[in-house]
């Protein structure tokens, strides 16, 4: 209901409007009246009406003086002036004070009703726009961490350093980075029985476990860092220290020690084998992409710039592989072809590639493309079984044949029948799983998440089940129970404290769910 206050020194007029205005029809309500501007000012500030109907000529304080005082108090309600004067000066002052309508007395109830309908219509439109703006701002706040994540990723594999996007989180980061030195630490999961077991159980939980190990180790060093998942096997850490004479040496020590600690912790506690590689130290954060590429080469025991005899020209480029994989993953064929053209332009057109170099190129691109797509539920071998570049006559590989093959590969993958829908669904599920891991201790529901991603609850539930092979309720229960089991085994908390930390207010309900999931009571773990 819209609230309306009436200010006029004529008691008969006040009573007449109070009873004659069709309040219910207008979806409005009378919230008070006053007989002079001073009383009106107090009434309005106290009751906060949406609309004020006021006379001008009143004792103690006239209507325009009252309105001027209200504007100084930041009152933003609608104002309708009723006046027996037709003086232009009054009308000019009313216009300056943003009056919504200026009516001359006497006025009929029907005319006043039409004015109120128009003013209420304007209020409804403003309220709707305000609500939409608030919802938009909330969505931006919800998704800003993910915008930050994508920008960081493009900083490592693309040219994000040339443009700082309009994001408060990014702006804050950039301001800090201007005073720091930087390095990239890459981590790659090696194929092992432990990795296969995690893939069969829950890849999302595995990623969560890796992130927890990394956070615990790096937090102990007190450094600033960002943790990035490049694909299902490759992870990157952007590590920063305030710039001084000792910072590079200290950063070298931290990366060397922490990388070893991460490898051991993942092997002993998570049963995963992780290789690590450190890139070059950079004083300019815009060069983090170079540090990332060198860290990737370091994973393979290679050194960029190392003198070694080769036949033909060097064609491998880690950053190009990741850029192209990201374009394919996001179904951006035009961007993918642009990346290919820029990459080919940087090669020597008249110099053929050695057979061994082409083999290495295909192998590295296959690995990065395969794992980038596997993350969104697509197996490249089923979509593109012949993953070999077409040789030129005579068995030589040239820039032209390489460009044609790369473009054909991008076209084949992107135009597959299920690529677009699969990518969209996987990105939605990625958001849900990450949001769940960050907020599992809160009272989150599928309906609440559905509002954030702007799809219906039932449709979202179907997407989640198709991708994850279980319902959202089962998934969040499993996450909570796994976290609870870990806390109980640590033995630092009482059962009721563990229950609260994983989102349960009732200990009995928590215990029932825990036994249903694990097969034993919470007390069995703390004996």
C-alpha positions as CSV (number, residue, x, y, z in Angstrom):
1,X,0.0,0.0,0.0
2,X,1.2,3.5,-0.9
3,X,1.2,5.9,2.1
4,X,-0.4,9.3,1.6
5,X,-0.3,12.3,4.0
6,X,-2.5,15.5,3.6
7,X,-1.4,18.9,4.9
8,X,-4.0,21.8,4.7
9,X,-5.3,24.4,7.1
10,X,-8.9,23.8,6.1
11,X,-10.4,21.2,8.4
12,X,-13.3,20.6,6.0
13,X,-11.1,20.0,3.1
14,X,-9.0,17.5,5.2
15,X,-12.0,15.6,6.2
16,X,-13.5,15.6,2.7
17,X,-10.4,14.2,1.1
18,X,-9.8,11.6,3.9
19,X,-13.3,10.1,3.2
20,X,-13.8,10.8,-0.5
21,X,-10.5,9.6,-2.0
22,X,-11.0,5.9,-3.1
23,X,-8.0,4.6,-1.1
24,X,-8.7,0.9,-1.7
25,X,-9.0,1.3,-5.5
26,X,-5.7,3.3,-5.6
27,X,-4.0,0.7,-3.3
28,X,-3.1,3.6,-1.0
29,X,-3.7,4.4,2.6
30,X,-4.1,7.7,4.6
31,X,-1.3,7.9,7.2
32,X,-2.0,11.3,8.8
33,X,-2.8,15.0,8.4
34,X,-1.6,18.3,9.7
35,X,-3.0,21.9,9.6
36,X,0.2,23.8,9.1
37,X,3.7,23.4,7.6
38,X,5.5,22.8,10.9
39,X,3.2,20.1,12.0
40,X,3.3,18.7,8.5
41,X,7.1,18.5,8.5
42,X,7.1,16.6,11.8
43,X,4.4,14.2,10.5
44,X,6.2,13.5,7.3
45,X,9.6,12.9,8.8
46,X,7.9,10.5,11.4
47,X,5.6,8.6,9.1
48,X,7.5,8.7,5.8
49,X,4.6,8.8,3.4
50,X,5.2,8.1,-0.3
51,X,3.0,11.0,-1.4
52,X,2.2,14.3,0.2
53,X,-0.8,16.4,-0.8
54,X,-0.3,20.0,0.6
55,X,-1.7,23.5,0.4
56,X,0.8,26.4,0.0
57,X,-0.8,29.2,2.1
58,X,-0.7,27.9,5.7
59,X,0.1,29.5,9.1
60,X,3.5,29.0,10.9
61,X,5.2,27.5,7.8
62,X,3.8,27.5,4.2
63,X,3.8,24.5,2.0
64,X,6.8,25.4,-0.1
65,X,8.9,26.2,3.0
66,X,7.9,22.8,4.4
67,X,8.9,21.1,1.2
68,X,12.3,22.9,1.1
69,X,13.0,21.7,4.6
70,X,12.0,18.2,3.6
71,X,14.4,18.2,0.6
72,X,17.2,19.3,3.0
73,X,16.3,16.2,5.1
74,X,16.7,14.1,1.9
75,X,13.0,13.3,1.7
76,X,12.4,11.8,-1.8
77,X,8.6,11.3,-1.7
78,X,6.2,12.6,-4.3
79,X,4.6,16.0,-3.7
80,X,1.3,17.3,-5.0
81,X,0.5,21.0,-4.4
82,X,-3.0,22.3,-4.0
83,X,-3.2,26.1,-4.1
84,X,-5.8,28.8,-4.4
85,X,-3.1,31.0,-6.0
86,X,-2.2,31.1,-9.6
87,X,0.9,33.3,-9.0
88,X,3.7,32.3,-11.4
89,X,6.4,32.7,-8.7
90,X,4.7,30.0,-6.6
91,X,4.7,27.7,-9.6
92,X,8.4,28.5,-10.3
93,X,9.4,27.7,-6.7
94,X,7.4,24.5,-6.8
95,X,9.2,23.4,-10.0
96,X,12.6,24.1,-8.5
97,X,11.6,21.8,-5.5
98,X,10.6,19.0,-7.9
99,X,6.9,19.1,-7.2
100,X,5.1,16.3,-9.1
101,X,1.9,18.2,-9.8
102,X,0.6,21.7,-9.1
103,X,-3.2,22.0,-9.0
104,X,-5.4,25.1,-8.5
105,X,-8.3,25.0,-6.0
106,X,-11.0,24.2,-6.1
107,X,-10.3,20.7,-7.4
108,X,-12.7,17.8,-7.8
109,X,-12.1,14.4,-6.2
110,X,-12.2,12.9,-9.7
111,X,-9.4,15.2,-10.8
112,X,-7.4,14.5,-7.7
113,X,-7.9,10.7,-8.2
114,X,-6.5,11.0,-11.8
115,X,-3.4,12.8,-10.5
116,X,-2.9,10.3,-7.7
117,X,-3.2,7.4,-10.2
118,X,-0.5,9.0,-12.4
119,X,1.8,9.7,-9.4
120,X,1.3,6.2,-8.1
121,X,2.0,4.8,-11.5
122,X,5.3,6.7,-11.6
123,X,6.1,5.4,-8.1
124,X,5.5,1.8,-9.2
125,X,7.8,2.3,-12.2
126,X,10.5,3.8,-10.1
127,X,10.2,1.0,-7.5
128,X,10.4,-1.6,-10.2
129,X,13.5,0.0,-11.7
130,X,15.1,0.3,-8.2
131,X,14.3,-3.4,-7.5
132,X,15.8,-4.4,-10.9
133,X,18.9,-2.4,-10.2
134,X,19.3,-4.0,-6.7
135,X,18.8,-7.4,-8.2
136,X,21.4,-6.6,-10.9
137,X,23.8,-5.3,-8.3
138,X,23.3,-8.4,-6.2
139,X,23.9,-10.7,-9.2
140,X,27.1,-8.7,-9.9
141,X,28.2,-9.2,-6.3
142,X,27.4,-12.9,-6.5
143,X,29.3,-13.4,-9.7
144,X,32.2,-11.0,-9.2
145,X,34.5,-13.7,-7.7
146,X,33.9,-15.7,-10.9
147,X,34.5,-12.7,-13.1
148,X,37.8,-12.3,-11.1
149,X,38.6,-15.9,-11.7
150,X,38.1,-15.7,-15.4
151,X,40.2,-12.5,-15.6
152,X,43.0,-14.2,-13.7
153,X,42.9,-17.1,-16.1
154,X,43.0,-14.9,-19.2
155,X,45.9,-13.0,-17.6
156,X,47.9,-16.2,-17.6
157,X,47.0,-17.5,-21.0
158,X,45.9,-14.4,-22.9
159,X,46.3,-10.7,-23.0
160,X,44.2,-9.6,-20.0
161,X,47.2,-7.5,-18.8
162,X,46.4,-5.0,-21.6
163,X,43.0,-4.2,-20.1
164,X,41.9,-4.0,-16.5
165,X,38.2,-4.9,-16.5
166,X,35.6,-2.9,-14.5
167,X,35.5,-5.0,-11.4
168,X,36.1,-3.8,-7.9
169,X,38.0,-7.0,-7.0
170,X,40.3,-6.7,-10.0
171,X,40.9,-3.0,-9.4
172,X,41.9,-3.7,-5.8
173,X,44.2,-6.5,-6.9
174,X,45.9,-4.4,-9.5
175,X,46.6,-1.6,-7.1
176,X,48.3,-4.1,-4.7
177,X,50.3,-5.8,-7.5
178,X,51.8,-2.5,-8.7
179,X,53.9,-2.6,-5.4
180,X,54.9,-6.2,-5.5
181,X,57.0,-8.9,-7.3
182,X,55.3,-12.0,-8.7
183,X,55.8,-15.6,-9.7
184,X,53.7,-18.4,-11.0
185,X,53.9,-21.9,-9.5
186,X,52.3,-24.6,-11.7
187,X,51.1,-27.9,-10.4
188,X,50.1,-30.9,-12.6
189,X,48.4,-34.1,-11.4
190,X,50.1,-37.2,-12.7
191,X,48.1,-40.2,-13.8
192,X,48.0,-42.7,-10.9
193,X,45.6,-45.1,-9.2
194,X,44.8,-42.4,-6.7
195,X,43.7,-40.0,-9.5
196,X,41.6,-42.7,-11.1
197,X,39.9,-43.5,-7.7
198,X,39.1,-39.8,-7.2
199,X,37.7,-39.5,-10.7
200,X,35.4,-42.4,-10.0
201,X,34.4,-41.0,-6.6
202,X,34.0,-37.2,-7.0
203,X,36.2,-34.9,-9.0
204,X,34.7,-31.8,-7.3
205,X,35.5,-33.1,-3.9
206,X,39.1,-33.9,-5.1
207,X,39.5,-30.3,-6.3
208,X,38.2,-29.1,-3.0
209,X,40.7,-31.3,-1.1
210,X,43.6,-30.0,-3.3
211,X,42.6,-26.4,-2.7
212,X,42.5,-27.0,1.1
213,X,46.0,-28.5,1.1
214,X,47.4,-25.6,-0.9
215,X,45.7,-23.0,1.3
216,X,46.9,-24.5,4.5
217,X,50.5,-24.6,3.3
218,X,50.7,-21.2,1.7
219,X,48.8,-19.4,4.5
220,X,51.6,-20.5,6.8
221,X,54.0,-18.4,4.8
222,X,51.9,-15.3,5.1
223,X,52.1,-14.5,1.3
224,X,49.4,-13.1,-1.0
225,X,48.3,-15.6,-3.7
226,X,45.6,-16.6,-6.1
227,X,44.7,-20.2,-6.7
228,X,43.6,-21.1,-10.3
229,X,42.3,-24.3,-11.8
230,X,43.4,-24.3,-15.5
231,X,41.8,-27.7,-16.2
232,X,41.1,-30.9,-14.4
233,X,44.9,-31.7,-14.0
234,X,46.7,-28.4,-14.2
235,X,46.6,-25.8,-11.4
236,X,48.4,-22.4,-11.1
237,X,49.4,-20.3,-8.1
238,X,50.0,-16.6,-8.5
239,X,52.3,-15.7,-5.6
240,X,53.1,-12.1,-4.6
241,X,55.5,-10.3,-2.2
242,X,56.0,-6.6,-1.5
243,X,58.9,-5.4,-3.5
244,X,62.2,-4.8,-1.7
245,X,65.8,-5.9,-2.1
246,X,65.2,-9.3,-0.5
247,X,61.8,-10.1,-2.0
248,X,63.0,-12.1,-5.0
249,X,65.3,-14.3,-2.9
250,X,62.5,-14.8,-0.3
251,X,60.0,-15.6,-3.1
252,X,62.4,-18.1,-4.5
253,X,62.8,-19.8,-1.1
254,X,59.0,-19.8,-0.5
255,X,58.1,-21.3,-3.9
256,X,60.9,-24.0,-3.6
257,X,59.8,-25.1,-0.1
258,X,56.0,-24.8,-0.5
259,X,56.1,-26.7,-3.8
260,X,57.8,-29.6,-2.1
261,X,55.4,-29.5,0.9
262,X,52.4,-29.5,-1.5
263,X,53.7,-32.5,-3.3
264,X,54.3,-34.5,-0.1
265,X,51.0,-33.4,1.5
266,X,48.9,-34.5,-1.5
267,X,50.8,-37.8,-1.8
268,X,50.4,-38.6,1.9
269,X,46.9,-37.3,2.7
270,X,45.0,-37.2,-0.6
271,X,46.8,-40.0,-2.4
272,X,47.6,-37.9,-5.4
273,X,50.9,-37.5,-7.3
274,X,51.6,-33.9,-8.2
275,X,54.5,-32.4,-10.2
276,X,55.3,-28.7,-9.6
277,X,57.2,-26.1,-11.7
278,X,58.2,-22.5,-11.0
279,X,58.2,-19.7,-13.6
280,X,60.3,-16.6,-13.8
281,X,60.1,-13.8,-11.2
282,X,58.4,-10.7,-12.6
283,X,58.4,-7.2,-11.3
284,X,55.5,-6.3,-13.6
285,X,52.2,-8.2,-13.0
286,X,51.4,-7.9,-16.7
287,X,54.2,-10.4,-17.4
288,X,52.6,-13.1,-15.3
289,X,51.7,-14.9,-18.5
290,X,55.4,-15.4,-19.3
291,X,56.0,-16.7,-15.8
292,X,53.1,-19.2,-16.3
293,X,54.5,-20.5,-19.6
294,X,57.9,-21.0,-18.1
295,X,56.4,-22.8,-15.1
296,X,54.6,-25.1,-17.5
297,X,57.8,-25.9,-19.3
298,X,59.5,-26.4,-15.9
299,X,57.0,-29.2,-15.2
300,X,58.5,-31.1,-18.1
301,X,62.1,-30.4,-17.0
302,X,62.6,-28.0,-19.8
303,X,64.2,-24.5,-19.7
304,X,63.0,-21.8,-22.1
305,X,65.8,-20.3,-24.1
306,X,68.0,-23.4,-23.6
307,X,70.4,-23.9,-26.5
308,X,69.6,-27.2,-28.1
309,X,70.0,-28.5,-31.7
310,X,66.7,-28.9,-33.5
311,X,65.7,-29.7,-37.1
312,X,63.0,-27.3,-38.4
313,X,61.5,-24.6,-36.3
314,X,60.2,-24.6,-32.7
315,X,56.3,-24.6,-32.7
316,X,55.2,-25.6,-29.2
317,X,53.5,-22.9,-27.2
318,X,51.8,-23.6,-23.9
319,X,50.0,-20.3,-23.8
320,X,48.6,-20.8,-27.3
321,X,47.4,-24.3,-26.4
322,X,45.5,-23.0,-23.3
323,X,44.1,-20.0,-25.2
324,X,42.8,-22.2,-28.0
325,X,41.4,-24.8,-25.5
326,X,39.6,-22.0,-23.7
327,X,38.1,-20.6,-26.9
328,X,36.8,-24.1,-27.9
329,X,35.5,-24.7,-24.4
330,X,33.5,-21.5,-24.6
331,X,32.3,-22.3,-28.1
332,X,34.1,-19.2,-29.6
333,X,34.9,-20.3,-33.2
334,X,35.7,-16.9,-34.5
335,X,38.0,-16.1,-31.6
336,X,39.7,-19.5,-32.0
337,X,40.4,-18.9,-35.7
338,X,41.8,-15.5,-34.7
339,X,44.2,-17.1,-32.2
340,X,45.3,-19.6,-34.8
341,X,46.0,-16.9,-37.4
342,X,48.0,-14.8,-34.9
343,X,49.9,-17.9,-33.9
344,X,50.7,-19.0,-37.5
345,X,51.8,-15.4,-38.3
346,X,54.5,-15.6,-35.7
347,X,56.0,-18.7,-37.3
348,X,58.4,-18.8,-40.2
349,X,56.3,-19.5,-43.3
350,X,59.1,-20.8,-45.5
351,X,60.6,-23.2,-42.9
352,X,59.1,-26.7,-42.5
353,X,58.5,-28.4,-39.1
354,X,60.5,-31.4,-38.1
355,X,58.5,-34.6,-37.7
356,X,59.4,-34.9,-34.0
357,X,58.4,-31.3,-33.3
358,X,55.0,-31.9,-34.9
359,X,54.6,-35.0,-32.8
360,X,55.3,-33.1,-29.6
361,X,53.0,-30.3,-30.8
362,X,50.1,-32.7,-31.3
363,X,50.7,-34.5,-28.0
364,X,50.8,-31.3,-25.9
365,X,47.7,-29.8,-27.6
366,X,45.8,-33.1,-27.3
367,X,46.5,-33.2,-23.5
368,X,45.5,-29.6,-22.8
369,X,42.5,-29.7,-25.1
370,X,41.3,-33.1,-23.8
371,X,41.5,-32.1,-20.1
372,X,39.9,-28.7,-20.7
373,X,36.9,-30.4,-22.4
374,X,36.8,-33.3,-20.0
375,X,36.1,-30.8,-17.3
376,X,32.8,-30.0,-19.0
377,X,31.8,-33.6,-19.7
378,X,33.2,-34.0,-23.2
379,X,35.5,-36.8,-24.3
380,X,37.6,-35.5,-27.2
381,X,38.5,-39.0,-28.5
382,X,34.8,-39.7,-29.1
383,X,34.3,-36.4,-31.0
384,X,37.6,-36.2,-32.8
385,X,39.2,-39.6,-33.1
386,X,41.8,-38.7,-35.8
387,X,43.9,-36.2,-33.9
388,X,46.8,-35.9,-36.3
389,X,47.7,-33.0,-38.6
390,X,47.4,-33.6,-42.3
391,X,51.0,-33.8,-43.9
392,X,51.9,-32.0,-47.0
393,X,52.9,-34.0,-50.1
394,X,56.3,-35.4,-49.6
395,X,55.8,-35.8,-45.9
396,X,56.5,-32.2,-44.8
397,X,54.5,-30.1,-42.4
398,X,54.2,-26.4,-43.2
399,X,52.4,-23.4,-41.6
400,X,49.6,-23.6,-44.2
401,X,48.9,-27.3,-43.4
402,X,49.1,-26.6,-39.7
403,X,46.6,-23.7,-39.9
404,X,44.1,-25.7,-42.0
405,X,44.3,-28.6,-39.6
406,X,43.9,-26.4,-36.5
407,X,40.9,-24.6,-38.0
408,X,39.3,-27.9,-39.0
409,X,39.8,-29.2,-35.5
410,X,38.1,-26.2,-33.9
411,X,35.2,-26.3,-36.4
412,X,34.6,-30.0,-35.8
413,X,34.6,-29.8,-32.0
414,X,32.5,-26.6,-31.8
415,X,29.9,-27.7,-34.3
416,X,29.3,-31.1,-32.7
417,X,25.6,-31.7,-32.0
418,X,25.8,-31.6,-28.2
419,X,28.7,-29.2,-27.6
420,X,26.8,-26.0,-27.0
421,X,24.1,-27.4,-24.6
422,X,26.7,-29.5,-22.8
423,X,29.0,-26.4,-22.2
424,X,26.1,-24.3,-20.9
425,X,24.9,-27.1,-18.5
426,X,28.5,-27.8,-17.3
427,X,29.2,-24.1,-16.5
428,X,25.9,-24.0,-14.5
429,X,26.9,-27.1,-12.5
430,X,30.5,-25.7,-12.0
431,X,28.9,-22.7,-10.4
432,X,26.7,-24.8,-8.2
433,X,29.5,-27.1,-7.0
434,X,31.8,-24.2,-6.2
435,X,29.1,-22.3,-4.5
436,X,28.2,-25.4,-2.5
437,X,31.7,-26.0,-1.3
438,X,32.0,-22.3,-0.2
439,X,28.6,-22.1,1.5
440,X,27.8,-25.7,2.6
441,X,27.6,-24.5,6.2
442,X,24.7,-22.2,5.4
443,X,21.1,-22.9,4.8
444,X,21.4,-23.1,1.0
445,X,18.7,-24.6,-1.3
446,X,18.4,-25.4,-5.0
447,X,15.7,-22.8,-5.3
448,X,18.0,-20.1,-3.9
449,X,20.8,-21.1,-6.4
450,X,18.2,-21.2,-9.2
451,X,17.5,-17.5,-8.7
452,X,21.2,-16.7,-9.0
453,X,21.6,-18.5,-12.3
454,X,18.2,-17.4,-13.6
455,X,16.7,-20.8,-14.4
456,X,13.7,-22.7,-12.9
457,X,14.3,-24.9,-9.8
458,X,13.0,-28.0,-11.5
459,X,15.1,-27.5,-14.7
460,X,18.2,-26.8,-12.6
461,X,17.7,-30.0,-10.6
462,X,17.4,-32.0,-13.8
463,X,20.6,-30.4,-15.2
464,X,22.5,-31.1,-12.0
465,X,21.4,-34.7,-11.8
466,X,22.3,-35.3,-15.5
467,X,25.8,-33.9,-15.1
468,X,26.6,-35.2,-11.5
469,X,24.5,-38.4,-11.5
470,X,22.9,-37.5,-8.2
471,X,20.4,-35.0,-6.8
472,X,21.5,-31.7,-5.4
473,X,20.2,-32.7,-1.9
474,X,22.3,-35.8,-2.0
475,X,25.3,-33.9,-3.1
476,X,25.2,-31.2,-0.4
477,X,24.5,-33.9,2.3
478,X,27.6,-35.8,1.1
479,X,29.8,-32.6,1.2
480,X,28.6,-31.8,4.7
481,X,29.1,-35.4,5.9
482,X,32.7,-35.6,4.4
483,X,33.6,-32.3,6.1
484,X,32.0,-33.4,9.4
485,X,33.9,-36.7,9.3
486,X,37.2,-34.8,8.9
487,X,36.4,-32.5,11.8
488,X,35.4,-35.4,14.0
489,X,38.6,-37.3,13.2
490,X,40.7,-34.2,14.1
491,X,39.1,-34.4,17.6
492,X,39.2,-30.6,18.3
493,X,35.4,-30.0,18.4
494,X,32.4,-31.4,20.2
495,X,29.7,-33.1,18.1
496,X,27.3,-30.1,18.4
497,X,30.0,-27.8,17.2
498,X,30.7,-29.9,14.2
499,X,27.0,-30.1,13.4
500,X,26.7,-26.3,13.5
501,X,29.8,-25.9,11.3
502,X,28.3,-28.1,8.6
503,X,24.9,-26.4,8.6
504,X,22.8,-28.4,11.1
505,X,21.0,-26.8,14.1
506,X,19.7,-30.1,15.4
507,X,22.3,-32.6,16.8
508,X,19.8,-35.5,16.6
509,X,19.1,-34.8,12.9
510,X,22.8,-34.4,12.2
511,X,23.6,-37.7,13.9
512,X,20.8,-39.5,11.9
513,X,22.1,-38.1,8.6
514,X,25.7,-38.9,9.6
515,X,24.9,-42.6,10.4
516,X,22.8,-42.9,7.3
517,X,25.7,-41.6,5.2
518,X,28.7,-43.3,6.9
519,X,27.2,-46.3,8.6
520,X,28.3,-45.3,12.1
521,X,27.5,-42.7,14.8
522,X,29.4,-39.5,15.3
523,X,30.5,-40.6,18.7
524,X,32.2,-43.7,17.2
525,X,34.8,-41.3,15.7
526,X,35.8,-39.5,18.9
527,X,36.2,-42.4,21.2
